[in-house]
Amino acid sequence: MRRRLVLTNEAARHPFRRSLPPPVTQSRSRRDDDQDIRLFVVSFTAFFICFYTFLF
């Protein structure tokens, strides 16, 4: 018997859900939160600089 390269989720009962990869762990969300905060700060700073230069 040949094994698949992608690990299956044995807890899933439906055949389609078994073929999907296991769910993503929470370790990635921490990095995404940091990137969201960084994007907000950069966007806010860019808007403030543009607004300030148009004002004066």
N, CA, C and O of each residue as an XYZ file, in Angstrom:
224
protein
N       0.831     -1.177      0.000
C       0.000      0.000      0.000
C       0.880      1.246      0.000
O       1.850      1.330      0.753
N       0.539      2.202     -0.841
C       1.306      3.440     -0.938
C       0.702      4.504     -0.037
O      -0.517      4.607      0.096
N       1.564      5.286      0.574
C       1.097      6.387      1.413
C       1.109      7.674      0.600
O       1.952      7.868     -0.275
N       0.176      8.530      0.902
C       0.132      9.834      0.241
C       1.209     10.742      0.827
O       1.649     10.557      1.962
N       1.620     11.721      0.034
C       2.600     12.684      0.530
C       1.957     13.671      1.504
O       2.614     14.147      2.430
N       0.683     13.976      1.299
C      -0.029     14.891      2.180
C      -0.658     14.084      3.297
O      -1.360     13.105      3.044
N      -0.410     14.493      4.531
C      -1.023     13.805      5.656
C      -2.499     14.142      5.716
O      -2.887     15.289      5.494
N      -3.310     13.167      6.009
C      -4.746     13.381      6.076
C      -5.172     13.603      7.513
O      -4.435     13.312      8.455
N      -6.363     14.118      7.655
C      -6.937     14.343      8.965
C      -7.845     13.154      9.276
O      -8.950     13.059      8.742
N      -7.388     12.260     10.127
C      -8.148     11.051     10.409
C      -9.388     11.322     11.248
O     -10.294     10.490     11.289
N      -9.448     12.472     11.918
C     -10.615     12.802     12.730
C     -11.821     13.174     11.869
O     -12.958     13.082     12.330
N     -11.588     13.588     10.635
C     -12.691     13.956      9.745
C     -13.369     12.695      9.229
O     -12.699     11.737      8.846
N     -14.687     12.695      9.220
C     -15.424     11.502      8.808
C     -15.814     11.521      7.342
O     -15.922     10.464      6.721
N     -16.026     12.696      6.780
C     -16.444     12.777      5.384
C     -15.225     12.569      4.481
O     -14.139     13.058      4.792
N     -15.393     11.844      3.358
C     -14.234     11.567      2.485
C     -13.545     12.832      1.961
O     -12.319     12.879      1.864
N     -14.332     13.850      1.627
C     -13.715     15.087      1.137
C     -12.901     15.756      2.234
O     -11.795     16.237      1.983
N     -13.439     15.791      3.450
C     -12.716     16.419      4.560
C     -11.490     15.617      4.937
O     -10.518     16.187      5.432
N     -11.503     14.319      4.719
C     -10.318     13.499      4.978
C      -9.190     13.830      4.028
O      -8.018     13.733      4.390
N      -9.544     14.229      2.792
C      -8.512     14.517      1.795
C      -7.839     15.866      2.036
O      -6.759     16.118      1.500
N      -8.464     16.742      2.838
C      -7.877     18.053      3.113
C      -6.737     17.930      4.119
O      -6.732     17.016      4.943
N      -5.774     18.846      4.057
C      -4.691     18.813      5.054
C      -5.225     19.198      6.432
O      -6.289     19.809      6.529
N      -4.512     18.854      7.484
C      -4.963     19.210      8.831
C      -5.067     20.725      9.005
O      -4.402     21.474      8.289
N      -5.885     21.180      9.938
C      -6.041     22.627     10.140
C      -4.731     23.285     10.581
O      -3.868     22.643     11.180
N      -4.606     24.564     10.274
C      -3.408     25.326     10.605
C      -3.407     25.618     12.101
O      -4.449     25.901     12.691
N      -2.230     25.547     12.703
C      -2.114     25.817     14.134
C      -2.166     27.313     14.400
O      -2.147     28.112     13.464
N      -2.230     27.691     15.650
C      -2.367     29.088     16.046
C      -1.055     29.857     16.001
O      -1.074     31.072     16.199
N       0.063     29.228     15.757
C       1.353     29.924     15.788
C       1.473     30.968     14.679
O       2.209     31.943     14.832
N       0.772     30.781     13.578
C       0.846     31.745     12.494
C       0.073     33.015     12.798
O       0.451     34.089     12.332
N      -0.992     32.917     13.564
C      -1.832     34.083     13.815
C      -1.064     35.165     14.567
O      -1.348     36.349     14.387
N      -0.109     34.795     15.397
C       0.683     35.784     16.136
C       1.475     36.651     15.171
O       1.537     37.869     15.340
N       2.077     36.043     14.170
C       2.826     36.797     13.163
C       1.897     37.687     12.348
O       2.246     38.823     12.024
N       0.719     37.173     12.016
C      -0.238     37.958     11.247
C      -0.699     39.175     12.036
O      -0.876     40.252     11.466
N      -0.897     39.014     13.352
C      -1.297     40.147     14.184
C      -0.208     41.209     14.202
O      -0.503     42.401     14.126
N       1.038     40.790     14.301
C       2.142     41.744     14.297
C       2.207     42.494     12.973
O       2.465     43.698     12.953
N       1.980     41.800     11.881
C       2.013     42.446     10.576
C       0.840     43.411     10.411
O       0.991     44.458      9.781
N      -0.329     43.073     10.969
C      -1.480     43.965     10.896
C      -1.212     45.252     11.657
O      -1.535     46.340     11.182
N      -0.620     45.128     12.839
C      -0.312     46.317     13.633
C       0.739     47.168     12.917
O       0.629     48.393     12.875
N       1.731     46.530     12.369
C       2.782     47.254     11.646
C       2.203     47.972     10.420
O       2.576     49.111     10.138
N       1.300     47.317      9.695
C       0.666     47.941      8.533
C      -0.177     49.135      8.958
O      -0.181     50.160      8.277
N      -0.887     49.018     10.068
C      -1.688     50.138     10.563
C      -0.804     51.331     10.916
O      -1.120     52.466     10.559
N       0.295     51.080     11.610
C       1.189     52.170     12.018
C       1.801     52.846     10.787
O       1.882     54.073     10.729
N       2.223     52.061      9.821
C       2.813     52.645      8.605
C       1.769     53.445      7.837
O       2.070     54.535      7.351
N       0.560     52.932      7.719
C      -0.495     53.648      6.998
C      -0.880     54.942      7.716
O      -1.070     55.979      7.082
N      -0.990     54.871      9.027
C      -1.325     56.066      9.798
C      -0.242     57.130      9.665
O      -0.541     58.314      9.504
N       1.004     56.708      9.733
C       2.120     57.646      9.600
C       2.142     58.275      8.206
O       2.352     59.481      8.076
N       1.929     57.480      7.179
C       1.929     58.000      5.810
C       0.780     58.991      5.614
O       0.965     60.039      4.995
N      -0.399     58.666      6.136
C      -1.525     59.591      6.023
C      -1.232     60.890      6.763
O      -1.519     61.970      6.246
N      -0.665     60.803      7.969
C      -0.351     61.994      8.754
C       0.655     62.876      8.024
O       0.493     64.096      7.988
N       1.685     62.280      7.447
C       2.703     63.056      6.720
C       2.087     63.735      5.491
O       2.350     64.909      5.233
N       1.270     62.998      4.738
C       0.624     63.591      3.552
C      -0.310     64.727      3.958
O      -0.289     65.789      3.336
N      -1.115     64.528      4.972
C      -2.047     65.552      5.433
C      -1.292     66.777      5.940
O      -1.687     67.910      5.665
N      -0.233     66.556      6.663
C       0.555     67.654      7.202
C       1.236     68.456      6.098
O       1.303     69.682      6.186
N       1.740     67.794      5.066
C       2.394     68.517      3.965
C       1.379     69.296      3.138
O       1.713     70.373      2.644
N       0.157     68.805      2.965
C      -0.855     69.549      2.221
C      -1.370     70.735      3.032
O      -1.790     71.741      2.461
N      -1.340     70.623      4.353
C      -1.832     71.694      5.203
C      -0.879     72.888      5.196
O      -1.327     74.035      5.213
N       0.407     72.635      5.173
C       1.400     73.716      5.197
C       2.089     73.759      3.912
O       2.969     74.597      3.711
